[in-house]
Amino acid sequence: MAGQIKDSPRECPFGDAAHDEWGQDCPIGDPAAMARSFDAFGGSYQLNPAEALRWSRDQLPVFYAPKLGYWVVTRYDDIKTVFRDAILFSPRNVLERITPATPEAQEILKTYGYGMGRTMVNEDEPAHMERRRTLLDHFMPDKLEAQQDMVRRLTREKIDAFIDSGRVDLIEGMLYEVPLLVALHFLGVPEDEIATIKTFSVAHSVNTWGKPSDQKQIEVAHDVGRFWEYAGAIIEKMRAEPEGTGWMHHTIRMNVEKPEVVTDNYVHSMMMAIIVAAHETTSLASANMFRTLLEHREAWNDICADPSLIPNAVEECLRYAGSIVAWRRQTTAPTRLNGVDLPVGAKLLIVQASGNQDERHFEDGDTFDIYRDNAIDHLTFGYGAHQCMGKNIGRMEMRIFLEEMTRRLPHLRLAAQDFDQLPNISFRGPDALWVEWDPTQNPERADAKVKTPRRSFAVGPPARRDVARKVRIADLHQEAEGTLGLTIEDPQGRPLPKWSAGSHIELCVGEYDRKYSLCGSPDDNSYRVAIRREDLGRGGSRYIHETLQAGAEIRMRGPSNLFRLDESAPHVVLIAGGIGITPILAMADRLKDLGRSYELHYGGRSKSTMAFLDRVARDHGAVLSLYAGDESQRMDLPALVADLREGAQIYACGPKGLLNTLEVLTKDLPEGSFHFEHFSSNVAGLDPEKEQPFQVELSDSGLVLNVAADTTLLDAIMAAGIDVACDCREGLCGSCEVTVIEGEVDHRDMVLTRAERAGGKRMMTCCSRARHGARLKLAL
């Protein structure tokens, strides 16, 4: 394929139809002007790339930017699609200069013998995965645990040096040097030339991702050339220490053992690249984290009061203001992405910062929320075979920085300042971050125990169950016979996060964690849920009915939306059975507000047990059909399905019998016609005596895992350092879904339809397994 790669044209890719300057006849329509004027080095993109590309996410998620000569990809799902296929979307242009080198700069680099070759971030398969497997071991979570004490020691030394000063540039005082020292220690590189490395690092970033002037290119070329020489000199020193520790020593030993895999040039190029990659991104991400939290003071105060929030707060900072704005790929064959045809050789700028705020994946995505329960889904670390190997080092450092600073300087505040940063397409972070505080208020002056860490965190992604916000029960009332209505508010009067129709929250009451659909107005600052008492259930609803009182403070997770309404459907049939009215009512409200075509069918045992009956009749009476079982009224489900209009969709929530019947009736309808949500799961804990071990190949990550009889597939994947979203762990929510390439699945979830199970292309990793101990191959 390599011989087919050609540079993408900088002129309009649609040819004469668009005229010379993409005039009024441009076939991509009204957003063409925005695409035509997009400037990756312009102020709006540099200041806030996600906001600068909101128009694209909403109107034209894949567009050609003639000023840049790249196709820009801005939606979450599209970005993940690109990352998933490293063969069709080659990483070969990741380190390509975004601003071509001048002839003078090229000549200068030659004088230094500069020969930067492929590294782990920009090499194709199969070479990439073979090298990655050879060099991955040092990055595994269990191997990184031993680094925590060193990171905390370095952090404490830096804080000790400035804690009584009352003012410091956090980057100069801690956030540049500590990540660099950690990186050098991890690599096994000498730590005696930090200032030199900083100069070289900046030069490498400007050279690759920046827009230097012709004169600046000459200066940068000298620095890059000296960096190349410096990296080679370090390698020779390390070769003289065959027993040395650290990842680069390991790489050099692999160069001896497997020279055809880990070549001489590869060692030299990786030394230069990883010195930058291993610390620059963490330094910038940490600076962004502190700036973001101090600009959202309530979040900072919550962390000071509850350090268990730190791991998820770090993930939310990486999502909302990560240091990696965008990465690059190049097509190796013609393809189609979200309806847009891309030619062979098309260069792509995939903007993770935009995808990380895509409301199609993240509820209220442009709002910063440290309680966000799917923050870990962010794309800042990339995804798939090329996902950042050092992600868990970065997480570890950021957590320790935040734990130490919130404990020792809870009264920290941002100083008045202008924020400047190095203009480039891919990285984001301030050059300086000035903070200040009153040293006389330092807690450790009154209590020396404050200097003792309150919390340490296991290496790896955060545990979702540690993330819950405090809420208060503002009101309880009987919504119907056997159904309790709750109004939930923030104890401090803050507005709760926005939500969309179909969303749910999880209430943590006593020993019970239970999910309930939201059924109030998304515009309210409070939430409303309705809880049906199930005396034969698992005890959660009964406990809430018997013990919860107005004014009680409990914890809550969410909101999350795994039952999302397609607002573009030409007609929607809403079907609710019993307490299943809760998400369906929110959908009906939304469709009415939008002026969309819909009908509502609501059934229950009796009208006295049917929640929200008066409101449903008042707000949706014109399209409502009621069915009370004690009045011998039954939904004619076959007729509802048979009469379904072309393009219409069904959304249903209720008892298993209702949903199972609809599943059978809709099996021949076009895919995506039937959407449903279950109340409960059949999943029980694993019984090792009844389970069989099996093997799974992760094609995107190049790993083969053995899943023991007493281990879920989800846990085995996460133990291998692969991040997978998970919520219920009961097969109810669908958040841990993965794509199956090969193998027979023993499905145990309540998410997939019968047709989807029969198709064998999707599975839930929290509960489902390989049938009869077979081998599975997953796109992960």
C-alpha distance (Angstrom), angle and dihedral (degrees) to the residues before:
residue distance angle dihedral
M1 . . .
A2 3.77 . .
G3 3.79 93.2 .
Q4 3.80 91.0 57.1
I5 3.79 95.5 58.6
K6 3.79 112.5 112.1
D7 3.77 131.4 172.9
S8 3.78 113.6 -94.7
P9 3.79 112.8 -111.3
R10 3.79 117.4 -102.4
E11 3.81 90.7 -149.3
C12 3.78 122.0 81.5
P13 3.85 107.3 -65.1
F14 3.81 91.5 -143.2
G15 3.78 93.5 68.4
D16 3.80 126.2 -150.8
A17 3.79 94.2 -8.9
A18 3.78 89.2 75.9
H19 3.84 94.6 47.3
D20 3.78 120.6 -135.2
E21 3.79 98.6 -53.6
W22 3.80 104.1 27.2
G23 3.78 92.9 -91.4
Q24 3.78 130.6 -173.6
D25 3.79 92.5 -62.4
C26 3.83 93.7 62.5
P27 3.84 104.9 139.5
I28 3.80 94.0 -138.0
G29 3.80 89.9 68.3
D30 3.78 132.9 -147.3
P31 3.84 98.4 -7.7
A32 3.80 88.5 60.4
A33 3.78 91.6 94.4
M34 3.80 90.8 56.1
A35 3.79 91.1 48.3
R36 3.78 91.7 46.8
S37 3.79 92.8 51.7
F38 3.81 97.9 41.4
D39 3.79 109.9 130.6
A40 3.80 117.9 -174.6
F41 3.80 88.8 -163.1
G42 3.79 93.7 47.4
G43 3.76 123.6 113.1
S44 3.81 99.9 -107.4
Y45 3.81 94.7 51.2
Q46 3.79 92.5 43.7
L47 3.81 92.5 48.6
N48 3.81 99.4 42.7
P49 3.81 115.9 -3.8
A50 3.81 95.1 -179.2
E51 3.80 93.3 54.2
A52 3.80 92.2 41.0
L53 3.82 89.0 57.7
R54 3.80 99.0 41.7
W55 3.81 88.9 106.5
S56 3.80 89.1 56.7
R57 3.80 95.3 49.5
D58 3.79 89.2 51.4
Q59 3.81 100.9 39.9
L60 3.79 115.4 10.8
P61 3.82 111.9 15.2
V62 3.81 93.6 176.3
F63 3.80 115.1 40.2
Y64 3.78 140.5 156.4
A65 3.83 116.4 -115.9
P66 3.81 107.8 -158.3
K67 3.81 94.1 -169.2
L68 3.78 89.4 59.7
G69 3.80 100.3 30.6
Y70 3.80 90.1 -131.7
W71 3.78 137.8 111.7
V72 3.81 107.9 -122.5
V73 3.82 120.0 -142.8
T74 3.81 116.6 -163.3
R75 3.84 113.0 164.1
Y76 3.79 123.9 90.1
D77 3.81 98.4 -125.5
D78 3.81 93.4 46.2
I79 3.80 92.3 49.7
K80 3.79 90.5 50.2
T81 3.81 89.9 49.0
V82 3.79 89.9 55.0
F83 3.80 93.4 47.2
R84 3.80 91.4 47.4
D85 3.81 95.1 61.0
A86 3.80 108.6 52.7
I87 3.81 91.7 169.8
L88 3.80 99.8 54.1
F89 3.81 90.3 35.7
S90 3.79 102.0 41.8
P91 3.83 120.3 -157.8
R92 3.80 91.4 -147.4
N93 3.82 94.0 113.3
V94 3.82 96.9 50.7
L95 3.82 93.3 103.7
E96 3.79 95.6 32.3
R97 3.80 111.7 123.8
I98 3.78 109.1 -101.3
T99 3.83 86.2 -154.1
P100 3.83 108.9 45.9
A101 3.80 114.7 -120.7
T102 3.80 116.9 -105.3
P103 3.83 117.5 -120.6
E104 3.82 88.7 -108.8
A105 3.81 92.1 54.1
Q106 3.81 91.4 47.9
E107 3.80 91.3 52.8
I108 3.80 91.4 50.0
L109 3.82 91.5 52.1
K110 3.81 90.2 51.4
T111 3.79 90.6 57.8
Y112 3.80 88.7 61.7
G113 3.81 93.7 48.4
Y114 3.80 88.6 -115.5
G115 3.78 110.0 -175.7
M116 3.80 108.8 159.4
G117 3.79 106.5 -179.6
R118 3.78 135.2 178.9
T119 3.78 118.3 -42.8
M120 3.78 132.2 -175.8
V121 3.80 92.5 -81.1
N122 3.81 99.3 53.0
E123 3.79 108.9 30.0
D124 3.78 126.5 105.2
E125 3.77 131.4 -127.5
P126 2.93 139.3 -53.6
A127 3.82 91.9 23.6
H128 3.80 93.7 51.0
M129 3.79 98.0 54.2
E130 3.79 93.6 42.3
R131 3.80 90.3 54.7
R132 3.79 93.3 41.2
R133 3.80 92.4 54.9
T134 3.80 90.0 48.0
L135 3.81 93.6 51.8
L136 3.83 103.7 31.0
D137 3.80 102.2 89.5
H138 3.82 97.8 85.3
F139 3.81 90.6 57.1
M140 3.81 97.2 57.2
P141 3.84 115.3 116.6
D142 3.81 94.8 -116.9
K143 3.82 90.5 53.9
L144 3.81 92.6 49.8
E145 3.80 96.3 54.1
A146 3.81 90.2 83.7
Q147 3.83 90.0 60.2
Q148 3.81 95.0 63.7
D149 3.80 97.5 83.5
M150 3.79 91.1 50.9
V151 3.81 92.3 50.0
R152 3.80 92.0 49.2
R153 3.81 92.5 47.1
L154 3.81 92.3 52.4
T155 3.79 91.2 45.7
R156 3.80 93.7 50.0
E157 3.81 91.8 48.6
K158 3.80 90.6 54.8
I159 3.81 93.7 46.4
D160 3.80 90.8 47.4
A161 3.80 88.7 56.4
F162 3.82 95.3 56.7
I163 3.81 106.8 21.8
D164 3.78 94.7 100.9
S165 3.82 95.7 42.8
G166 3.81 97.6 79.5
R167 3.80 93.5 -143.1
V168 3.79 135.4 50.8
D169 3.78 143.4 155.4
L170 3.80 96.5 -116.8
I171 3.78 92.1 -153.7
E172 3.78 94.2 54.5
G173 3.80 92.8 36.3
M174 3.81 98.2 49.0
L175 3.78 121.5 -29.5
Y176 3.80 98.4 74.1
E177 3.76 102.9 39.3
V178 3.81 100.8 40.0
P179 3.83 95.0 54.9
L180 3.80 88.8 45.5
L181 3.81 92.7 50.7
V182 3.80 90.5 46.3
A183 3.80 90.2 49.7
L184 3.78 93.2 48.7
H185 3.80 91.4 47.2
F186 3.81 91.1 49.3
L187 3.79 90.8 48.3
G188 3.79 94.1 43.3
V189 3.84 90.9 -123.4
P190 3.83 121.0 148.7
E191 3.82 113.5 -97.2
D192 3.80 98.9 -147.8
E193 3.81 102.4 101.1
I194 3.80 107.4 49.1
A195 3.83 95.1 142.5
T196 3.81 90.7 51.8
I197 3.78 92.2 49.2
K198 3.82 91.3 49.9
T199 3.80 91.2 56.1
F200 3.78 91.7 47.3
S201 3.80 92.5 46.6
V202 3.79 93.4 54.9
A203 3.80 90.6 47.2
H204 3.81 91.8 51.7
S205 3.84 91.3 51.1
V206 3.81 93.5 48.0
N207 3.80 91.2 45.6
T208 3.80 94.1 52.3
W209 3.80 107.7 30.1
G210 3.80 105.6 14.8
K211 3.79 138.4 82.8
P212 3.81 105.4 -123.2
S213 3.79 121.2 178.1
D214 3.78 118.6 -113.7
Q215 3.80 89.8 -99.4
K216 3.80 92.1 47.0
Q217 3.82 89.4 51.1
I218 3.80 89.7 62.7
E219 3.81 91.6 53.5
V220 3.78 92.3 44.1
A221 3.80 92.3 48.0
H222 3.82 90.6 57.8
D223 3.82 91.1 49.5
V224 3.81 92.7 46.9
G225 3.82 90.6 47.8
R226 3.80 91.2 50.7
F227 3.81 89.2 47.3
W228 3.80 88.9 54.7
E229 3.79 90.9 51.0
Y230 3.80 91.2 45.3
A231 3.82 92.0 52.2
G232 3.81 90.3 50.7
A233 3.80 91.6 50.2
I234 3.81 91.5 51.8
I235 3.79 90.7 50.7
E236 3.80 91.5 54.0
K237 3.81 90.7 50.5
M238 3.80 90.2 50.1
R239 3.80 93.0 47.8
A240 3.81 86.6 60.5
E241 3.84 88.4 59.9
P242 3.82 103.4 59.8
E243 3.82 92.1 170.6
G244 3.81 94.1 50.7
T245 3.78 119.9 132.1
G246 3.77 128.8 -130.9
W247 3.78 137.3 69.7
M248 3.81 96.7 -75.7
H249 3.80 91.1 51.8
H250 3.79 87.1 52.2
T251 3.82 89.6 48.8
I252 3.80 91.3 50.9
R253 3.82 90.7 50.3
M254 3.81 89.4 50.5
N255 3.81 87.1 51.0
V256 3.81 87.1 60.8
E257 3.82 95.7 42.0
K258 3.81 98.0 40.0
P259 3.83 107.3 20.3
E260 3.79 91.5 161.5
V261 3.84 89.9 58.9
V262 3.81 101.9 33.7
T263 3.81 102.2 35.6
D264 3.82 127.5 -168.2
N265 3.79 92.1 -107.6
Y266 3.78 90.6 47.3
V267 3.81 91.1 55.4
H268 3.81 91.2 49.0
S269 3.81 94.1 45.5
M270 3.81 93.5 45.7
M271 3.80 91.2 50.0
M272 3.78 90.3 56.3
A273 3.81 95.5 41.5
I274 3.77 99.4 43.8
I275 3.80 96.3 48.6
V276 3.81 84.4 63.9
A277 3.80 98.5 36.1
A278 3.79 95.8 45.8
H279 3.77 95.4 60.3
E280 3.81 113.5 10.7
T281 3.80 95.1 68.6
T282 3.81 92.9 46.1
S283 3.80 91.9 47.6
L284 3.80 92.8 51.2
A285 3.82 93.4 42.0
S286 3.80 91.0 51.4
A287 3.80 91.9 50.2
N288 3.81 90.0 49.2
M289 3.79 89.3 48.7
F290 3.79 95.3 54.9
R291 3.79 92.5 43.4
T292 3.82 92.0 49.8
L293 3.80 95.0 47.0
L294 3.79 94.1 45.9
E295 3.81 89.3 49.6
H296 3.83 87.9 51.8
R297 3.80 96.6 50.1
E298 3.79 96.2 177.1
A299 3.79 90.3 59.3
W300 3.82 90.8 49.0
N301 3.81 90.8 50.5
D302 3.81 91.9 48.3
I303 3.80 90.5 54.2
C304 3.81 91.7 47.8
A305 3.81 88.1 54.8
D306 3.81 95.9 41.9
P307 3.83 116.9 25.8
S308 3.81 91.0 -177.5
L309 3.82 84.6 81.2
I310 3.81 92.0 64.9
P311 3.84 100.7 91.7
N312 3.79 93.3 52.5
A313 3.80 91.9 40.3
V314 3.80 88.2 57.8
E315 3.82 90.9 51.4
E316 3.80 91.1 49.0
C317 3.80 90.1 50.3
L318 3.81 89.5 50.6
R319 3.80 88.8 50.6
Y320 3.78 98.0 43.9
A321 3.80 100.2 35.8
G322 3.78 109.3 6.5
S323 3.78 122.2 165.1
I324 3.82 93.7 -122.6
V325 3.80 108.1 75.1
A326 3.79 100.3 169.7
W327 3.78 143.0 -8.7
R328 3.78 132.5 -161.8
R329 3.79 140.2 -119.4
Q330 3.82 137.5 171.7
T331 3.79 127.4 -146.4
T332 3.80 118.4 -119.6
A333 3.82 93.9 -165.2
P334 3.80 137.7 16.6
T335 3.79 109.3 -78.5
R336 3.79 143.4 162.2
L337 3.79 123.6 -119.8
N338 3.81 119.7 -173.7
G339 3.77 91.6 -24.5
V340 3.82 95.4 -46.5
D341 3.81 120.0 115.5
L342 3.80 112.9 -133.9
P343 3.81 120.4 -164.2
V344 3.78 124.8 -135.1
G345 3.79 109.2 -81.4
A346 3.80 94.2 25.5
K347 3.79 110.6 157.5
L348 3.79 114.1 -136.4
L349 3.78 130.2 -157.4
I350 3.80 103.6 -160.5
V351 3.78 107.2 -163.3
Q352 3.80 108.2 -151.7
A353 3.80 91.1 178.4
S354 3.81 88.2 63.5
G355 3.81 94.6 44.2
N356 3.79 89.8 49.0
Q357 3.81 89.8 63.9
D358 3.80 97.1 40.3
E359 3.81 106.1 132.6
R360 3.80 89.4 -153.0
H361 3.80 86.3 74.9
F362 3.82 105.3 18.4
E363 3.80 118.1 50.1
D364 3.82 108.2 -124.1
G365 3.79 86.4 -3.5
D366 3.80 98.5 -175.1
T367 3.82 91.9 58.0
F368 3.80 120.0 90.7
D369 3.81 109.9 -127.6
I370 3.81 122.6 165.3
Y371 3.82 88.6 -165.0
R372 3.81 93.0 60.5
D373 3.79 104.9 133.2
N374 3.81 97.0 -153.3
A375 3.80 97.9 42.9
I376 3.81 87.8 118.0
D377 3.82 88.1 69.3
H378 3.81 89.8 76.0
L379 3.79 118.1 127.6
T380 3.80 97.7 -141.0
F381 3.81 91.2 111.3
G382 3.80 91.5 44.7
Y383 3.77 120.8 -124.9
G384 3.78 140.7 -103.0
A385 3.78 128.2 8.0
H386 3.80 93.1 -7.2
Q387 3.79 98.1 43.6
C388 3.79 110.3 140.1
M389 3.81 109.0 -83.2
G390 3.80 90.9 -156.6
K391 3.81 95.9 54.5
N392 3.80 94.0 111.7
I393 3.81 92.4 50.2
G394 3.79 89.1 54.2
R395 3.80 92.3 46.9
M396 3.78 91.2 49.4
E397 3.80 93.3 51.5
M398 3.79 94.8 45.7
R399 3.81 92.0 49.9
I400 3.80 92.4 50.9
F401 3.81 92.2 46.6
L402 3.80 90.1 51.9
E403 3.79 96.2 43.6
E404 3.80 93.0 50.2
M405 3.80 95.4 45.0
T406 3.82 97.9 44.7
R407 3.80 90.4 48.2
R408 3.79 98.2 45.1
L409 3.83 100.9 30.1
P410 3.82 107.6 26.6
H411 3.83 88.7 150.8
L412 3.82 92.0 60.0
R413 3.82 115.4 134.5
L414 3.79 137.8 179.6
A415 3.78 115.3 -97.2
A416 3.80 119.7 -133.8
Q417 3.81 106.9 -89.5
D418 3.78 147.2 132.5
F419 3.79 114.5 -109.2
D420 3.79 117.2 -133.5
Q421 3.78 127.8 -179.5
L422 3.78 140.0 178.7
P423 3.84 107.2 -88.3
N424 3.82 109.6 -121.8
I425 3.79 140.1 129.8
S426 3.79 100.9 -113.8
F427 3.81 115.5 31.5
R428 3.76 131.4 58.9
G429 3.79 131.8 -169.3
P430 3.79 140.1 108.9
D431 3.79 124.3 -90.1
A432 3.82 88.8 -134.9
L433 3.80 136.1 12.6
W434 3.78 113.3 -162.3
V435 3.80 116.9 -163.5
E436 3.79 131.8 173.3
W437 3.79 141.4 -168.4
D438 3.79 142.3 166.4
P439 3.83 107.0 -93.4
T440 3.81 91.2 -158.0
Q441 3.81 87.2 65.9
N442 3.81 95.1 53.6
P443 3.83 104.5 131.4
E444 3.82 93.7 -139.5
R445 3.79 90.8 63.7
A446 3.79 87.9 68.9
D447 3.79 98.1 32.7
A448 3.81 122.0 25.0
K449 3.81 89.8 -163.7
V450 3.80 88.2 74.9
K451 3.80 87.7 78.4
T452 3.81 89.5 65.8
P453 3.83 112.2 92.0
R454 3.79 113.4 -111.8
R455 3.76 97.5 -159.6
S456 3.79 141.2 21.8
F457 3.78 124.5 -168.7
A458 3.77 133.3 -142.2
V459 3.81 113.8 -113.6
G460 3.77 112.7 -102.1
P461 3.80 137.8 47.1
P462 3.81 118.1 -22.6
A463 3.77 122.8 -93.7
R464 3.77 107.8 -110.5
R465 3.79 92.7 -146.5
D466 3.80 89.6 66.3
V467 3.79 90.0 63.1
A468 3.79 113.8 85.3
R469 3.79 132.4 130.1
K470 3.79 125.3 -139.9
V471 3.80 114.0 -110.3
R472 3.78 135.1 172.7
I473 3.80 130.4 -133.2
A474 3.79 102.7 -121.4
D475 3.80 96.1 179.8
L476 3.79 142.5 1.6
H477 3.79 124.4 -165.0
Q478 3.78 140.4 153.8
E479 3.78 107.4 -92.4
A480 3.79 91.7 -177.7
E481 3.76 138.4 -27.6
G482 3.83 105.2 -49.5
T483 3.81 93.4 1.1
L484 3.81 123.2 106.9
G485 3.78 120.0 -156.1
L486 3.81 118.6 -149.5
T487 3.78 131.0 -166.3
I488 3.80 111.2 -159.4
E489 3.81 127.2 -163.5
D490 3.78 140.6 171.8
P491 3.84 110.4 -93.3
Q492 3.80 90.8 -132.6
G493 3.78 94.9 47.8
R494 3.79 94.8 -107.4
P495 3.81 117.9 146.1
L496 3.78 113.7 -100.8
P497 3.83 117.2 -125.3
K498 3.77 119.8 -76.7
W499 3.79 118.0 -102.9
S500 3.79 139.9 -170.0
A501 3.79 133.1 -133.1
G502 3.80 111.1 -71.3
S503 3.81 94.8 30.7
H504 3.78 124.3 137.9
I505 3.77 137.6 -166.3
E506 3.79 130.9 -151.0
L507 3.79 117.9 -130.0
C508 3.80 119.0 -153.0
V509 3.80 107.1 -154.3
G510 3.78 120.2 163.9
E511 3.79 107.0 -44.0
Y512 3.80 93.1 -23.4
D513 3.79 129.7 96.7
R514 3.79 110.8 -170.9
K515 3.81 134.1 170.6
Y516 3.80 123.1 -132.9
S517 3.80 131.2 178.3
L518 3.79 119.3 -116.6
C519 3.78 113.7 -117.6
G520 3.80 107.2 170.0
S521 3.79 128.3 83.5
P522 3.81 119.0 -60.2
D523 3.81 87.2 -142.1
D524 3.81 93.1 63.1
N525 3.80 120.9 96.1
S526 3.81 88.7 -135.8
Y527 3.80 132.8 58.1
R528 3.80 130.7 -125.4
V529 3.80 126.8 -154.2
A530 3.80 134.6 167.2
I531 3.80 121.2 -143.6
R532 3.78 121.9 -160.6
R533 3.79 114.2 -149.9
E534 3.81 110.5 -121.1
D535 3.80 109.2 -171.7
L536 3.81 91.0 -177.0
G537 3.80 93.7 47.5
R538 3.81 129.9 92.9
G539 3.79 94.4 -73.1
G540 3.78 102.9 -102.0
S541 3.79 99.0 106.4
R542 3.80 91.9 43.0
Y543 3.81 91.1 51.3
I544 3.82 91.8 50.1
H545 3.80 92.5 48.2
E546 3.80 92.7 49.3
T547 3.82 102.7 39.9
L548 3.80 112.9 23.2
Q549 3.79 116.6 101.0
A550 3.79 136.0 -179.3
G551 3.78 111.1 -86.0
A552 3.82 93.8 28.6
E553 3.79 116.3 138.0
I554 3.80 115.7 -138.5
R555 3.79 135.7 158.1
M556 3.77 128.0 -99.7
R557 3.80 137.0 -168.4
G558 3.77 124.9 -154.9
P559 2.92 151.0 -29.7
S560 3.79 97.2 -127.9
N561 3.77 129.6 166.0
L562 3.78 118.6 -147.8
F563 3.82 93.7 147.2
R564 3.78 98.1 59.3
L565 3.79 120.8 179.6
D566 3.80 119.5 -127.9
E567 3.79 99.1 -135.2
S568 3.80 92.4 -172.4
A569 3.83 95.7 64.0
P570 3.83 112.0 120.6
H571 3.81 90.6 -132.9
V572 3.80 134.0 4.2
V573 3.80 128.0 -155.6
L574 3.81 110.3 -156.3
I575 3.81 117.1 -160.5
A576 3.82 122.8 -174.5
G577 3.78 128.3 -179.2
G578 3.82 116.1 -166.6
I579 3.77 114.0 -50.6
G580 3.81 87.3 2.3
I581 3.78 84.7 90.7
T582 3.82 89.9 85.6
P583 3.84 100.4 79.8
I584 3.80 91.5 28.2
L585 3.81 91.8 56.6
A586 3.81 91.0 53.4
M587 3.80 88.7 51.1
A588 3.79 92.0 49.4
D589 3.80 90.3 50.5
R590 3.79 91.0 50.8
L591 3.80 94.9 47.6
K592 3.78 90.9 48.9
D593 3.81 91.5 50.1
L594 3.80 89.6 51.3
G595 3.79 92.8 47.4
R596 3.81 91.4 -121.8
S597 3.80 126.6 155.2
Y598 3.81 113.3 -100.8
E599 3.79 145.2 141.4
L600 3.80 129.2 -150.9
H601 3.81 126.7 -145.2
Y602 3.81 115.7 -173.2
G603 3.80 125.1 -179.3
G604 3.78 135.9 175.2
R605 3.79 143.9 155.4
S606 3.79 91.6 -91.8
K607 3.78 137.4 -14.7
S608 3.80 89.9 -109.2
T609 3.82 89.9 62.6
M610 3.80 96.3 44.4
A611 3.81 110.9 102.6
F612 3.83 122.0 -138.8
L613 3.76 91.4 11.9
D614 3.81 95.0 146.5
R615 3.83 93.4 46.4
V616 3.79 92.5 46.0
A617 3.81 90.7 52.1
R618 3.81 92.9 44.0
D619 3.82 97.5 47.5
H620 3.80 102.1 30.7
G621 3.79 105.6 21.5
A622 3.79 93.7 123.1
V623 3.82 92.0 63.0
L624 3.82 99.3 26.9
S625 3.77 129.3 116.6
L626 3.83 116.4 -175.8
Y627 3.80 126.5 -159.1
A628 3.82 120.7 -170.1
G629 3.79 113.4 -173.4
D630 3.81 95.2 -151.0
E631 3.79 88.0 56.8
S632 3.81 91.0 53.4
Q633 3.79 92.4 -110.6
R634 3.79 116.3 145.4
M635 3.79 133.0 176.3
D636 3.77 112.4 -111.7
L637 3.79 94.4 -137.2
P638 3.82 95.8 174.8
A639 3.80 89.6 54.7
L640 3.81 92.7 47.0
V641 3.79 90.5 53.8
A642 3.79 95.1 41.1
D643 3.81 91.7 51.7
L644 3.79 94.3 48.0
R645 3.79 111.5 135.1
E646 3.78 121.2 -123.5
G647 3.79 110.1 -82.1
A648 3.81 92.9 9.4
Q649 3.78 121.0 136.7
I650 3.81 133.1 -146.8
Y651 3.81 122.5 -140.2
A652 3.79 115.9 -171.7
C653 3.79 137.8 174.6
G654 3.77 126.1 175.4
P655 3.79 145.1 82.2
K656 3.79 121.5 -10.4
G657 3.80 92.4 -108.4
L658 3.79 92.1 58.1
L659 3.78 93.9 47.2
N660 3.79 94.7 43.6
T661 3.80 90.7 52.5
L662 3.78 92.2 49.6
E663 3.79 90.3 47.3
V664 3.79 91.0 57.4
L665 3.79 93.7 43.8
T666 3.82 93.9 50.4
K667 3.80 98.3 43.5
D668 3.81 93.0 107.3
L669 3.79 95.8 45.7
P670 3.82 120.5 103.9
E671 3.78 114.7 -79.7
G672 3.79 112.6 -85.5
S673 3.81 95.1 28.8
F674 3.81 95.8 111.2
H675 3.82 124.6 51.8
F676 3.79 123.9 176.2
E677 3.78 144.4 171.5
H678 3.79 126.1 -152.7
F679 3.80 126.8 -144.8
S680 3.78 98.6 -146.3
S681 3.78 144.5 11.3
N682 3.78 135.5 -123.6
V683 3.81 91.3 -148.9
A684 3.79 116.1 123.7
G685 3.78 127.8 -178.7
L686 3.79 119.3 -75.7
D687 3.79 116.4 -86.0
P688 3.85 103.7 -154.5
E689 3.80 91.3 -160.2
K690 3.79 90.4 61.0
E691 3.81 99.1 38.5
Q692 3.78 130.3 81.5
P693 3.81 126.0 -141.6
F694 3.78 116.3 -119.6
Q695 3.78 141.7 -179.9
V696 3.79 127.8 -117.1
E697 3.79 130.4 -166.8
L698 3.81 117.0 -151.6
S699 3.79 102.5 -152.0
D700 3.82 97.4 -171.9
S701 3.81 92.6 49.6
G702 3.80 99.1 35.9
L703 3.81 94.9 -127.2
V704 3.80 134.7 130.2
L705 3.81 115.6 -153.0
N706 3.77 133.4 -169.5
V707 3.81 112.6 -140.0
A708 3.80 111.7 -155.2
A709 3.78 124.0 -142.8
D710 3.81 91.3 -107.5
T711 3.82 95.5 46.7
T712 3.78 130.9 79.3
L713 3.77 119.3 -130.1
L714 3.81 88.3 -118.8
D715 3.81 92.8 56.9
A716 3.80 92.3 46.5
I717 3.81 91.4 52.2
M718 3.79 93.3 47.9
A719 3.82 91.7 47.4
A720 3.81 87.4 58.5
G721 3.80 90.2 59.8
I722 3.81 95.9 -102.2
D723 3.81 113.8 134.3
V724 3.80 114.4 -134.0
A725 3.78 122.9 174.4
C726 3.79 113.6 -120.7
D727 3.76 134.1 174.8
C728 3.80 122.2 157.3
R729 3.83 100.7 17.0
E730 3.81 85.1 -152.6
G731 3.79 101.4 92.5
L732 3.80 91.9 -105.8
C733 3.78 107.3 104.5
G734 3.81 106.5 43.2
S735 3.79 94.8 -140.3
C736 3.83 94.0 124.2
E737 3.80 94.1 53.2
V738 3.80 118.3 141.4
T739 3.80 133.1 -177.6
V740 3.80 117.2 -105.8
I741 3.80 116.3 -142.8
E742 3.80 99.1 176.1
G743 3.79 137.8 -0.2
E744 3.80 140.4 57.1
V745 3.80 116.4 -81.3
D746 3.79 128.7 -147.1
H747 3.82 96.7 -145.0
R748 3.80 115.8 -152.1
D749 3.80 101.9 160.9
M750 3.80 133.2 106.5
V751 3.80 94.9 -140.1
L752 3.79 109.4 73.5
T753 3.78 123.8 73.0
R754 3.78 121.0 -123.6
A755 3.79 89.5 -104.1
E756 3.80 91.3 51.6
R757 3.80 91.0 50.0
A758 3.77 91.4 48.5
G759 3.80 89.5 49.7
G760 3.79 89.4 58.5
K761 3.81 95.1 -152.3
R762 3.82 100.0 114.6
M763 3.79 136.2 43.4
M764 3.79 141.3 171.3
T765 3.79 109.8 -120.0
C766 3.81 96.0 -157.7
C767 3.80 94.4 69.4
S768 3.81 114.1 0.5
R769 3.80 123.0 87.2
A770 3.79 142.0 -178.3
R771 3.77 112.1 -71.7
H772 3.82 113.5 -110.7
G773 3.81 92.1 -5.5
A774 3.81 92.6 -64.8
R775 3.81 124.3 157.4
L776 3.80 120.5 -95.8
K777 3.78 129.6 -158.3
L778 3.79 114.9 -154.9
A779 3.80 133.6 -170.1
L780 3.78 93.2 -124.1
